[in-house]
Amino acid sequence: MPSVLIAGCGYLGAATADLFCEKEWEVEGWTASADSSAALSMKPYLISAVDIGSREAVTAAAKDFDTVIHCASSRGGDEQVYRQIYLRGAQNLALAFPQARLVFTSSTSVYPQTDGAWVTELSPAEASLPTSKVLRETEEFILGHGGIVTRLAGIYGPGRSALLRKFLTGTATIDPGPERFLNQIHRDDVASALFFLAQRALAKAGRTFDPRAIYNVSDNHPRTQRACYEWLASISHRPVPPVGSMPAPRRRGNSNKQVSSEKLKSLGWKCRYPTFEEAMRESILPDFERPGT
Ligand SMILES: NC(=O)c1ccc[n+]([C@@H]2O[C@H](COP(=O)([O-])OP(=O)(O)OC[C@H]3O[C@@H](n4cnc5c(N)ncnc54)[C@H](OP(=O)(O)O)[C@@H]3O)[C@@H](O)[C@H]2O)c1
């Protein structure tokens, strides 16, 4: 039975752990806090509170795993916080699990392009924000250890959609100025991409440096913010939100690009929710109060 450690069992990590478990992998999940571990105690796999930023804690909890997925999130924070969770976390995991294949959940925010063009894994990723630079450093560290880097678009899914929440609470506004693309991905499609890549890597012996082991994970159908709100308005017979007076400050910078996941798709990964509209209809809206009611 292959084994996986999900280091960071949060919104994405718990769904990923569930999927690996369903596929009969031996699974262990880590959270930062004992409260989060306790909240997951009903899961059919072991959950522990282990701070990946602490070398001692990670070393003390280390066992043999085939795959270790770094899925912990800084939940914002500055460069120092990023360095602690992402880079130091990756270094500690690499040290404690020298035999395991490391997988890092990075972000499409490393692409700084502003012209709205399509970007692939070969496009420049010369991150401009200090936080994105730490992600790039972590990516290089992971690749240097024969690991796999996934660059995730904005994650949404059951119980988590900032667009829908703002739309339904009447707090949504459309950013003024030039339209930007939103690159999105349903949580369950990220989980399936991580499983797909882990299983594929298992078939390959050894951890050799592969600079091409970077995969964008997006639904491949970017939408503008306006298009998303117009669609939500049309299906709920509500007005389209007004244009705001100032663009909301963006934690991930002012990039504007369309992120391609053709590379992953060409290997055989299939998206269950290939568009915002399908994800909303089939997975997310049923969980929220129906618009218009
Ligand atoms: N959300 C997005 O749109 C998005 C986009 C691109 C990339 N990503 C990446 O995807 C990954 C997962 O994101 P998410 O949205 O699922 O995050 P999340 O819901 O905030 O969950 C984060 C998890 O990491 C755990 N964690 C935080 N610090 C830790 C530490 N020092 N040691 C061990 N565990 C720690 C948290 O535990 P506690 O609950 O105890 O704090 C929680 O279980 C992250 O790497 C994130 O950067 C996310």
The ligand as a MOL file (V3000), in Angstrom:
LIG
                    3D

  0  0  0     0  0            999 V3000
M  V30 BEGIN CTAB
M  V30 COUNTS 48 52 0 0 0
M  V30 BEGIN ATOM
M  V30 1 N -6.5090 28.8830 -1.4190 0
M  V30 2 C -6.0780 29.2380 -2.6230 0
M  V30 3 O -6.7660 29.8900 -3.4220 0
M  V30 4 C -4.6690 28.8260 -3.0510 0
M  V30 5 C -4.1810 29.2430 -4.2990 0
M  V30 6 C -2.9110 28.8390 -4.6670 0
M  V30 7 C -2.1630 28.0290 -3.8370 0
M  V30 8 N -2.6610 27.6320 -2.6320 0 CHG=1
M  V30 9 C -1.8750 26.7620 -1.7640 0
M  V30 10 O -2.6050 25.5850 -1.4640 0
M  V30 11 C -2.2300 25.1030 -0.1690 0
M  V30 12 C -3.4480 24.7900 0.6580 0
M  V30 13 O -4.2550 25.9390 0.7880 0
M  V30 14 P -5.6420 25.9030 1.6130 0
M  V30 15 O -6.4860 26.9630 1.0030 0
M  V30 16 O -6.1440 24.5130 1.7180 0 CHG=-1
M  V30 17 O -5.1430 26.3860 3.0420 0
M  V30 18 P -5.9460 26.3700 4.4490 0
M  V30 19 O -7.3690 25.9680 4.2660 0
M  V30 20 O -5.6480 27.6570 5.1160 0
M  V30 21 O -5.2430 25.1830 5.2760 0
M  V30 22 C -3.9100 25.2820 5.6480 0
M  V30 23 C -3.5480 24.0680 6.4830 0
M  V30 24 O -2.1450 24.1570 6.7580 0
M  V30 25 C -1.9790 23.9630 8.1410 0
M  V30 26 N -0.7580 24.6460 8.5580 0
M  V30 27 C -0.5060 25.9740 8.5730 0
M  V30 28 N 0.7300 26.2020 9.0560 0
M  V30 29 C 1.2610 24.9840 9.3610 0
M  V30 30 C 2.4750 24.5660 9.9550 0
M  V30 31 N 3.4220 25.4470 10.2880 0
M  V30 32 N 2.6780 23.2460 10.1530 0
M  V30 33 C 1.7100 22.3260 9.7950 0
M  V30 34 N 0.5490 22.6720 9.2460 0
M  V30 35 C 0.3140 23.9890 9.0320 0
M  V30 36 C -3.2090 24.5410 8.7960 0
M  V30 37 O -3.3640 24.0580 10.1280 0
M  V30 38 P -4.2170 24.9090 11.2080 0
M  V30 39 O -5.6560 24.7930 10.7840 0
M  V30 40 O -3.9540 24.2240 12.5030 0
M  V30 41 O -3.7160 26.3230 11.1570 0
M  V30 42 C -4.2690 23.9930 7.8240 0
M  V30 43 O -4.5240 22.6530 8.1280 0
M  V30 44 C -1.2800 26.1500 0.4030 0
M  V30 45 O 0.0500 25.7730 0.1350 0
M  V30 46 C -1.6000 27.3780 -0.3770 0
M  V30 47 O -0.5340 28.2810 -0.4560 0
M  V30 48 C -3.8980 28.0070 -2.2110 0
M  V30 END ATOM
M  V30 BEGIN BOND
M  V30 1 1 1 2
M  V30 2 2 2 3
M  V30 3 1 2 4
M  V30 4 1 4 5
M  V30 5 2 4 48
M  V30 6 2 5 6
M  V30 7 1 6 7
M  V30 8 2 7 8
M  V30 9 1 8 9
M  V30 10 1 8 48
M  V30 11 1 9 10
M  V30 12 1 9 46
M  V30 13 1 10 11
M  V30 14 1 11 12
M  V30 15 1 11 44
M  V30 16 1 12 13
M  V30 17 1 13 14
M  V30 18 2 14 15
M  V30 19 1 14 16
M  V30 20 1 14 17
M  V30 21 1 17 18
M  V30 22 2 18 19
M  V30 23 1 18 20
M  V30 24 1 18 21
M  V30 25 1 21 22
M  V30 26 1 22 23
M  V30 27 1 23 24
M  V30 28 1 23 42
M  V30 29 1 24 25
M  V30 30 1 25 26
M  V30 31 1 25 36
M  V30 32 1 26 27
M  V30 33 1 26 35
M  V30 34 2 27 28
M  V30 35 1 28 29
M  V30 36 1 29 30
M  V30 37 2 29 35
M  V30 38 1 30 31
M  V30 39 2 30 32
M  V30 40 1 32 33
M  V30 41 2 33 34
M  V30 42 1 34 35
M  V30 43 1 36 37
M  V30 44 1 36 42
M  V30 45 1 37 38
M  V30 46 2 38 39
M  V30 47 1 38 40
M  V30 48 1 38 41
M  V30 49 1 42 43
M  V30 50 1 44 45
M  V30 51 1 44 46
M  V30 52 1 46 47
M  V30 END BOND
M  V30 END CTAB
M  END
